[in-house]
């Protein structure tokens, strides 16, 4: 295993997920249900599944598109989303 890539992925995802809407939703579910473990395992399974799909999809895209295109495309998508959230009314 390439530990450098592993730790870069872990740190990047961990920092990106802190305080996001997923974490707040899990906090809300946990406080409402009073049952920690079902909420924990449901959230873990959902994040593992979403991450697995992203890795597989990224692997497929890598065969057809250069990495620089994927970086610029991701930056463009984030910029568009930021503009939508910035100018969204209500």
Residue pairs with C-beta under 8 A, 6 or more apart in sequence:
13 51
17 23
22 43
22 47
26 39
26 40
26 43
29 39
30 36
30 39
30 40
33 39
58 70
61 70
62 70
